[in-house]
Amino acid sequence: MTKFKPYMPYILLLLLGLAISGFFYFQLESKLHTQKPTTVKIVVPAKDIPAHKEITTADIKLKEVPQEMGTEDIAKTPESVLGFYADTTLYAELPIKLNRIIKDKNILNRDIVAINIDYVRSAAAKPGDIVDVYFIKAEAANWTAVSSEKVASDVIVISIEDADGNKLEKGKSKTAVAVLAVSPSFTEKVVPGAVKDNARYVLAVKNRPQEIQQSQPALQEGN
């Protein structure tokens, strides 16, 4: 034992170094196991989905994307798209924006009309909502509203976005465009709402679309 005595400080330093290394290794392993995943799963078309086609399990798959890309307003679960109809062509592997799909297949028998709108006059309507459209009658002298007239019933909201393609939010006064699916019998009375600076059309939300009850087979995760 005496012959090792000169080396004891070095042996103690070595043991201390091993202990510190072991501690940090344990901490790193623990952090890796508890760290949140850096990717999230979203729903994307497995192939191009043409406009007006009903979306089925054969059309979509799950895909992992970086969490940093943001997933607001895009489909994250199969239930959010199955049974809906593509409002425009949905391209393979790209995120599906919720304002690019519609629930009501009767939209195929309607005219698509766009009118100027803002948050208040939109009644916070969302894509898929059923609304009535009212025209505000005003006195010519001071434009004070005196009454209103319903000019369209059971209109389907396709999208409501500002000029930058963003959805309207409370507290923001940006002018936006509401794209509506209107019965042909009402089209003539709704079209004037597209005139620039026209602020005399108001939406009244009638009901919210119910969640789809799915009876389709389970979706398989894509590669």
Backbone bond lengths (Angstrom), bond angles and torsions (degrees), N, CA, C in turn:
res aa  C-N    CA-C-N  psi(-1)  N-CA   C-N-CA  omega(-1)  CA-C   N-CA-C  phi
1 M - - - 1.459 - - 1.518 111.10 -
2 T 1.392 114.03 -33.24 1.464 118.72 -177.53 1.516 111.25 -63.67
3 K 1.340 115.31 -36.15 1.461 118.10 -176.34 1.538 112.45 -69.54
4 F 1.365 117.05 -19.94 1.473 120.35 177.83 1.527 112.94 -89.89
5 K 1.329 115.40 -9.79 1.456 119.25 -174.84 1.519 113.25 -57.75
6 P 1.327 120.00 -40.83 1.480 118.98 178.20 1.523 113.45 -62.25
7 Y 1.344 115.36 -22.37 1.473 118.69 -176.08 1.540 112.70 -96.18
8 M 1.318 117.02 -3.65 1.466 120.27 -176.01 1.536 113.42 -56.56
9 P 1.337 119.57 -43.82 1.486 118.09 178.76 1.518 112.77 -57.95
10 Y 1.346 115.07 -38.43 1.468 118.26 179.85 1.525 111.24 -69.54
11 I 1.344 115.09 -39.01 1.466 119.24 179.23 1.524 110.18 -64.42
12 L 1.351 116.52 -40.96 1.462 120.48 178.64 1.533 111.54 -64.57
13 L 1.354 115.71 -40.53 1.459 119.19 177.35 1.523 111.47 -63.33
14 L 1.356 116.19 -40.03 1.460 120.93 178.50 1.522 110.88 -62.84
15 L 1.344 115.98 -45.07 1.470 119.91 179.23 1.526 111.25 -64.33
16 L 1.339 116.09 -39.81 1.452 120.02 178.13 1.532 111.46 -63.54
17 G 1.351 115.70 -41.34 1.458 119.97 177.93 1.513 112.16 -62.71
18 L 1.349 115.29 -41.32 1.469 119.50 178.10 1.523 111.08 -64.00
19 A 1.337 115.90 -40.15 1.465 119.67 179.82 1.527 110.96 -64.31
20 I 1.343 116.73 -43.49 1.469 120.31 179.50 1.523 110.82 -65.20
21 S 1.352 116.04 -41.80 1.471 120.07 178.71 1.519 110.56 -62.25
22 G 1.339 115.99 -41.76 1.462 120.02 179.14 1.514 111.98 -63.83
23 F 1.337 116.49 -39.10 1.466 120.87 179.66 1.529 110.89 -63.23
24 F 1.332 116.41 -47.79 1.471 119.40 -178.35 1.525 111.79 -68.84
25 Y 1.339 116.60 -32.72 1.463 119.90 176.62 1.530 110.15 -64.09
26 F 1.329 115.69 -43.23 1.465 120.45 179.15 1.525 110.17 -63.05
27 Q 1.347 116.77 -43.38 1.457 120.48 179.31 1.522 111.89 -62.37
28 L 1.336 117.70 -41.45 1.454 122.44 179.19 1.519 111.41 -64.59
29 E 1.325 116.53 -44.88 1.463 120.58 178.33 1.521 111.02 -61.25
30 S 1.332 115.51 -42.55 1.460 120.01 -179.57 1.522 110.62 -63.46
31 K 1.334 117.11 -40.84 1.462 121.43 179.90 1.520 111.64 -65.83
32 L 1.336 116.59 -39.78 1.462 120.41 179.98 1.515 111.61 -64.61
33 H 1.324 116.53 -34.13 1.462 120.25 -178.48 1.527 112.19 -78.19
34 T 1.326 116.80 -26.14 1.469 119.77 -178.03 1.517 112.73 -100.15
35 Q 1.318 118.25 -10.15 1.465 121.49 -177.63 1.519 111.06 -65.89
36 K 1.333 116.21 139.56 1.454 120.97 178.83 1.527 110.58 -65.70
37 P 1.327 117.26 146.82 1.461 119.91 179.41 1.518 111.32 -62.21
38 T 1.306 116.75 146.65 1.463 121.23 -179.13 1.522 111.97 -90.80
39 T 1.331 116.27 -1.22 1.461 120.10 177.82 1.527 109.64 -126.02
40 V 1.331 115.52 157.06 1.463 121.72 175.77 1.525 108.20 -131.08
41 K 1.310 115.83 158.43 1.455 120.88 179.79 1.521 110.13 -97.46
42 I 1.323 115.70 134.86 1.458 121.57 175.22 1.533 107.92 -130.60
43 V 1.317 115.52 169.42 1.467 121.24 177.82 1.524 108.65 -98.59
44 V 1.328 115.81 131.61 1.467 120.94 177.06 1.529 108.97 -133.19
45 P 1.321 117.40 156.98 1.470 119.48 175.13 1.530 110.68 -66.02
46 A 1.301 116.56 134.14 1.459 120.51 174.82 1.530 110.26 -75.19
47 K 1.316 115.50 -19.09 1.467 123.09 177.21 1.525 106.63 -154.87
48 D 1.304 117.70 168.16 1.462 120.11 177.72 1.527 109.75 -59.64
49 I 1.344 115.93 131.79 1.462 121.44 178.02 1.524 107.76 -108.76
50 P 1.309 118.38 114.94 1.473 120.10 -177.44 1.520 112.08 -69.03
51 A 1.317 116.38 156.53 1.461 121.93 178.75 1.523 110.50 -58.51
52 H 1.340 115.69 142.35 1.458 125.00 175.81 1.530 113.57 76.33
53 K 1.342 117.77 3.39 1.467 119.53 177.44 1.531 110.08 -85.65
54 E 1.336 115.98 140.72 1.459 119.77 175.31 1.532 108.80 -72.93
55 I 1.317 117.13 135.89 1.457 121.91 -177.25 1.527 110.14 -86.62
56 T 1.326 116.56 126.54 1.464 122.75 179.70 1.525 109.58 -121.46
57 T 1.321 116.42 175.94 1.462 120.64 -179.54 1.526 111.73 -62.39
58 A 1.321 117.59 -27.14 1.465 120.69 -179.66 1.527 111.95 -72.37
59 D 1.330 116.36 -16.68 1.467 120.37 -176.01 1.523 113.64 -90.63
60 I 1.329 118.05 -15.30 1.466 120.14 -170.47 1.530 112.17 -130.38
61 K 1.309 114.50 166.26 1.459 121.56 174.17 1.528 108.66 -155.30
62 L 1.327 115.72 167.50 1.457 120.84 176.75 1.526 109.70 -91.92
63 K 1.310 115.44 143.91 1.460 120.41 -178.90 1.522 109.49 -140.35
64 E 1.317 116.25 138.93 1.458 120.97 177.26 1.530 109.59 -88.05
65 V 1.327 115.33 132.31 1.469 120.73 179.55 1.524 108.13 -132.06
66 P 1.328 118.15 158.43 1.468 120.43 178.15 1.522 111.09 -59.64
67 Q 1.296 115.79 136.67 1.462 120.85 -179.07 1.521 111.61 -61.29
68 E 1.327 116.13 -27.72 1.458 121.01 -176.65 1.521 113.54 -69.05
69 M 1.332 117.49 -18.81 1.459 119.40 -175.98 1.524 112.36 -69.81
70 G 1.343 116.82 -19.51 1.456 119.81 -179.64 1.516 110.98 82.41
71 T 1.319 117.06 135.53 1.460 120.74 -176.25 1.523 112.77 -125.07
72 E 1.329 116.99 17.93 1.458 119.17 179.05 1.523 110.37 -68.95
73 D 1.320 115.10 135.60 1.475 122.49 176.50 1.526 113.57 67.42
74 I 1.341 117.67 20.75 1.464 119.61 172.20 1.524 108.34 -124.46
75 A 1.318 115.95 157.71 1.467 121.37 -175.81 1.524 110.76 -70.93
76 K 1.331 115.29 127.29 1.463 120.15 179.41 1.517 112.46 -115.42
77 T 1.333 117.47 -14.62 1.465 121.34 179.20 1.520 109.34 -132.21
78 P 1.328 117.73 149.60 1.470 120.27 178.02 1.519 112.34 -57.39
79 E 1.357 116.10 -35.88 1.461 119.97 -177.72 1.518 113.23 -61.56
80 S 1.316 117.06 -22.24 1.469 120.11 -177.86 1.523 112.90 -80.37
81 V 1.350 117.93 -7.42 1.469 119.93 -178.62 1.529 113.55 -129.39
82 L 1.330 117.37 -25.65 1.462 119.59 -176.10 1.528 111.12 -64.08
83 G 1.325 116.19 131.59 1.453 121.07 -178.83 1.520 113.50 88.26
84 F 1.323 117.33 -8.50 1.462 121.16 176.02 1.533 109.41 -85.98
85 Y 1.327 115.96 170.50 1.455 122.07 178.74 1.527 109.42 -116.88
86 A 1.334 115.57 140.36 1.463 120.10 178.04 1.519 109.16 -71.03
87 D 1.335 115.84 125.29 1.460 120.14 178.03 1.520 111.08 -78.63
88 T 1.323 115.60 -25.85 1.454 122.89 177.09 1.523 107.30 -146.26
89 T 1.300 118.19 171.67 1.461 119.79 -179.96 1.534 110.36 -61.47
90 L 1.321 116.00 129.47 1.467 122.05 176.87 1.529 107.40 -105.54
91 Y 1.326 116.20 121.36 1.453 120.51 -171.70 1.527 112.65 -91.21
92 A 1.321 115.41 143.69 1.460 122.89 -176.15 1.517 111.92 -54.59
93 E 1.325 115.33 137.83 1.470 124.72 173.91 1.533 114.08 74.61
94 L 1.328 118.34 -6.62 1.466 120.25 -179.74 1.531 110.18 -95.18
95 P 1.343 118.31 148.40 1.464 120.97 179.33 1.530 111.51 -56.80
96 I 1.323 116.00 147.07 1.464 121.43 178.11 1.521 108.74 -98.14
97 K 1.326 117.39 111.62 1.455 120.73 176.71 1.530 109.01 -75.13
98 L 1.327 115.43 135.93 1.461 120.10 -175.93 1.525 112.69 -65.07
99 N 1.325 117.42 -22.93 1.464 119.15 178.56 1.528 111.99 -85.07
100 R 1.341 116.29 7.36 1.462 120.48 177.37 1.524 111.56 -108.19
101 I 1.345 115.69 8.40 1.463 120.04 176.80 1.522 108.87 -128.97
102 I 1.316 116.68 151.62 1.460 121.76 -178.33 1.518 108.83 -133.34
103 K 1.323 115.63 154.20 1.462 119.88 -176.04 1.527 113.01 -91.94
104 D 1.314 116.10 -37.55 1.465 120.83 -170.06 1.525 111.53 -87.34
105 K 1.316 117.17 115.17 1.469 119.73 180.00 1.526 112.10 -69.75
106 N 1.337 117.06 -15.84 1.461 119.43 178.60 1.521 112.14 -65.63
107 I 1.322 115.98 -10.24 1.463 119.81 178.66 1.534 110.92 -60.81
108 L 1.313 115.83 -23.19 1.463 119.63 -178.42 1.530 111.40 -67.12
109 N 1.322 117.02 -19.64 1.465 120.67 -178.99 1.523 111.63 -103.81
110 R 1.323 117.31 19.35 1.457 121.41 -176.08 1.526 111.29 -119.80
111 D 1.330 114.83 164.30 1.459 120.87 173.50 1.527 108.43 -90.69
112 I 1.323 116.36 141.88 1.458 121.34 177.61 1.525 108.23 -96.31
113 V 1.340 116.44 118.50 1.458 122.48 -175.73 1.525 109.09 -126.93
114 A 1.318 116.66 140.12 1.466 121.69 176.66 1.514 109.81 -113.44
115 I 1.344 116.53 135.26 1.462 120.90 177.38 1.527 109.42 -130.86
116 N 1.332 115.74 156.17 1.461 120.54 175.41 1.523 109.79 -74.93
117 I 1.338 115.61 143.07 1.459 119.82 -174.72 1.525 108.61 -153.98
118 D 1.324 116.74 165.47 1.459 120.68 168.67 1.531 107.14 -136.17
119 Y 1.342 117.34 -178.55 1.463 119.41 -172.32 1.531 111.98 -62.07
120 V 1.323 116.71 -45.24 1.466 119.77 -177.12 1.517 110.99 -63.49
121 R 1.320 116.77 -48.67 1.466 120.18 -177.20 1.532 112.44 -72.12
122 S 1.342 116.86 -15.57 1.469 119.71 178.71 1.519 112.03 -81.48
123 A 1.358 117.17 -14.13 1.468 122.12 -177.05 1.528 111.39 57.78
124 A 1.349 115.58 28.55 1.466 121.48 -179.43 1.530 112.16 58.10
125 A 1.325 115.95 30.03 1.463 119.94 179.53 1.523 110.60 -63.44
126 K 1.328 114.98 149.33 1.461 121.31 -179.57 1.524 109.37 -123.35
127 P 1.338 117.67 159.19 1.462 119.75 176.02 1.526 111.41 -53.17
128 G 1.332 115.62 131.26 1.452 120.62 -179.21 1.513 113.70 99.50
129 D 1.344 116.87 -16.50 1.463 120.09 178.63 1.524 110.84 -67.91
130 I 1.333 114.92 150.84 1.459 121.71 173.16 1.522 107.66 -101.10
131 V 1.320 117.21 125.99 1.466 120.97 -176.18 1.517 111.06 -132.08
132 D 1.328 114.64 159.73 1.465 121.78 166.16 1.521 106.73 -104.42
133 V 1.331 117.04 147.88 1.462 121.61 179.77 1.524 108.90 -110.56
134 Y 1.331 115.17 128.23 1.456 121.39 -179.87 1.528 110.40 -114.52
135 F 1.325 115.02 145.81 1.460 121.86 175.38 1.522 107.89 -108.12
136 I 1.345 116.93 127.20 1.457 121.36 -178.16 1.528 109.63 -86.29
137 K 1.309 115.89 122.69 1.461 120.92 175.40 1.516 108.40 -89.85
138 A 1.322 116.52 135.47 1.467 120.32 -176.62 1.524 110.90 -135.71
139 E 1.324 115.32 156.01 1.454 120.43 175.34 1.528 109.36 -72.66
140 A 1.288 117.32 134.44 1.461 121.77 -176.54 1.519 112.44 -61.35
141 A 1.337 117.85 -32.16 1.460 120.92 -174.29 1.519 112.92 -66.11
142 N 1.323 116.85 -49.58 1.471 119.31 -175.20 1.532 113.54 -125.90
143 W 1.304 117.35 6.73 1.467 122.58 178.58 1.533 113.15 58.09
144 T 1.309 115.85 28.17 1.457 119.75 176.06 1.529 109.20 -78.99
145 A 1.315 115.90 127.53 1.460 119.60 -178.94 1.517 110.44 -64.37
146 V 1.324 116.97 131.09 1.456 120.88 -179.96 1.521 112.29 -117.07
147 S 1.309 116.79 -24.68 1.459 120.23 178.64 1.531 108.66 -167.89
148 S 1.310 115.56 176.32 1.466 119.74 178.40 1.521 109.74 -140.06
149 E 1.314 114.50 159.50 1.468 120.78 -179.54 1.524 108.88 -133.37
150 K 1.318 116.17 131.35 1.459 119.43 176.45 1.529 108.39 -74.73
151 V 1.338 115.85 123.80 1.466 119.26 -177.70 1.527 112.33 -110.79
152 A 1.321 117.76 -9.68 1.470 120.14 178.07 1.516 109.67 -159.09
153 S 1.328 115.86 140.27 1.467 121.71 -180.00 1.522 110.90 -118.49
154 D 1.331 115.02 153.06 1.473 122.26 174.83 1.526 112.18 51.11
155 V 1.302 115.11 49.74 1.461 122.27 178.68 1.525 108.83 -87.64
156 I 1.324 117.14 139.66 1.462 121.58 179.78 1.527 109.33 -97.73
157 V 1.319 116.15 126.48 1.460 121.09 177.29 1.529 108.99 -81.19
158 I 1.326 116.08 121.42 1.463 120.36 177.34 1.515 110.28 -90.77
159 S 1.322 117.00 -46.23 1.460 120.46 178.43 1.518 109.45 -161.72
160 I 1.334 115.08 154.40 1.465 121.72 172.46 1.522 106.34 -138.26
161 E 1.320 116.27 109.95 1.456 121.31 -174.93 1.523 110.67 -139.53
162 D 1.343 115.58 154.74 1.459 118.95 173.92 1.522 109.58 -84.00
163 A 1.312 116.47 -175.38 1.469 120.51 -175.17 1.529 112.40 -63.78
164 D 1.332 116.86 -21.25 1.462 120.86 -179.13 1.520 112.55 -93.04
165 G 1.331 116.51 4.05 1.455 119.76 179.46 1.509 114.09 82.92
166 N 1.340 117.58 14.51 1.464 121.24 179.57 1.520 110.45 -97.80
167 K 1.330 116.22 148.70 1.457 119.94 178.86 1.532 109.44 -71.43
168 L 1.320 115.80 153.06 1.460 120.24 178.54 1.517 110.44 -72.12
169 E 1.331 116.65 140.72 1.450 121.35 178.68 1.522 110.03 -128.87
170 K 1.327 115.00 150.03 1.451 120.88 179.75 1.524 110.57 -59.09
171 G 1.302 115.38 136.91 1.454 119.86 178.02 1.516 113.88 92.34
172 K 1.327 116.78 -8.60 1.460 120.14 177.85 1.529 108.86 -107.15
173 S 1.302 116.78 131.46 1.460 121.13 -173.09 1.522 113.37 -100.08
174 K 1.322 116.39 15.69 1.459 118.63 -179.35 1.527 111.51 -60.68
175 T 1.315 114.09 140.30 1.459 119.03 173.23 1.521 108.79 -73.09
176 A 1.298 115.80 141.85 1.464 119.93 -177.40 1.518 110.00 -134.57
177 V 1.305 114.11 177.31 1.461 121.38 177.81 1.526 108.56 -120.70
178 A 1.313 115.53 127.61 1.464 120.85 175.16 1.519 107.96 -101.12
179 V 1.322 116.21 120.32 1.465 121.15 176.56 1.523 107.07 -95.95
180 L 1.319 115.69 121.92 1.458 121.80 -172.42 1.524 111.59 -123.39
181 A 1.323 115.46 146.77 1.468 121.51 173.04 1.525 106.65 -101.23
182 V 1.325 115.17 111.01 1.459 121.63 -170.49 1.526 110.50 -115.09
183 S 1.303 115.83 140.32 1.460 120.03 173.22 1.520 108.76 -60.26
184 P 1.334 118.90 136.02 1.473 121.54 -177.10 1.526 114.12 -52.43
185 S 1.327 117.84 -27.53 1.466 120.19 -178.94 1.525 112.05 -70.37
186 F 1.353 117.62 -18.39 1.465 120.90 -179.97 1.534 112.86 -103.52
187 T 1.308 117.59 -10.05 1.470 121.44 -171.00 1.517 112.75 -54.37
188 E 1.315 117.91 -45.21 1.460 122.09 -175.36 1.525 112.40 -59.29
189 K 1.341 117.07 -33.07 1.463 120.44 -177.73 1.529 112.86 -85.80
190 V 1.325 116.35 -16.61 1.465 119.98 -178.10 1.525 111.22 -94.48
191 V 1.308 117.69 -33.09 1.465 122.80 -176.39 1.535 113.86 -51.30
192 P 1.351 120.73 -39.50 1.469 119.42 179.96 1.528 113.96 -57.12
193 G 1.319 117.56 -18.15 1.456 120.53 177.96 1.510 113.20 -66.33
194 A 1.318 117.60 -9.26 1.464 121.22 178.88 1.523 112.43 -84.05
195 V 1.329 116.95 -10.93 1.468 120.75 -179.74 1.523 109.39 -63.27
196 K 1.329 116.74 137.69 1.458 121.90 -177.98 1.531 111.20 -56.23
197 D 1.334 115.57 136.98 1.468 124.13 177.81 1.521 113.32 66.51
198 N 1.320 117.27 11.95 1.456 119.62 176.66 1.531 109.09 -73.62
199 A 1.325 116.31 118.70 1.466 120.69 -177.02 1.521 111.33 -122.76
200 R 1.311 116.44 34.16 1.466 119.44 -173.82 1.524 113.12 -114.25
201 Y 1.333 116.52 13.72 1.459 120.06 177.21 1.527 109.73 -114.42
202 V 1.321 115.79 134.15 1.458 122.03 -175.86 1.517 109.30 -129.57
203 L 1.334 116.04 140.06 1.461 121.36 176.78 1.526 110.23 -97.80
204 A 1.312 116.40 141.21 1.467 122.14 174.72 1.526 107.22 -122.90
205 V 1.324 116.39 111.11 1.463 120.99 -177.21 1.525 109.62 -71.35
206 K 1.340 116.34 128.36 1.464 120.85 -177.71 1.531 111.64 -92.95
207 N 1.315 116.68 -41.46 1.462 120.08 179.30 1.510 109.35 -163.17
208 R 1.316 115.31 167.14 1.458 121.43 177.19 1.516 108.70 -102.79
209 P 1.346 117.58 142.98 1.465 119.54 178.68 1.519 110.41 -64.60
210 Q 1.316 116.72 134.40 1.458 121.00 177.82 1.524 109.42 -75.62
211 E 1.312 114.82 155.31 1.457 119.11 178.93 1.520 109.20 -67.88
212 I 1.310 114.83 143.99 1.463 120.95 -178.11 1.520 110.49 -73.41
213 Q 1.299 116.55 132.79 1.461 121.06 173.32 1.526 107.79 -88.48
214 Q 1.307 115.77 113.79 1.455 119.79 -173.70 1.525 111.76 -90.07
215 S 1.313 114.89 137.34 1.455 120.40 173.88 1.507 110.30 -127.37
216 Q 1.333 116.35 17.13 1.447 121.63 -177.50 1.521 109.75 -89.08
217 P 1.336 117.95 159.07 1.457 120.40 -179.19 1.521 111.95 -64.43
218 A 1.318 116.27 158.88 1.459 122.13 -177.69 1.519 110.28 -62.29
219 L 1.312 115.59 145.29 1.460 121.76 -179.70 1.510 111.01 -82.35
220 Q 1.320 116.64 135.24 1.443 121.81 177.45 1.512 109.49 -89.67
221 E 1.322 116.31 139.53 1.451 120.53 -179.88 1.514 110.64 -71.83
222 G 1.335 115.89 135.76 1.465 120.66 179.68 1.488 110.86 -80.95
223 N 1.333 115.90 167.47 1.460 120.91 178.78 1.522 109.63 -85.13
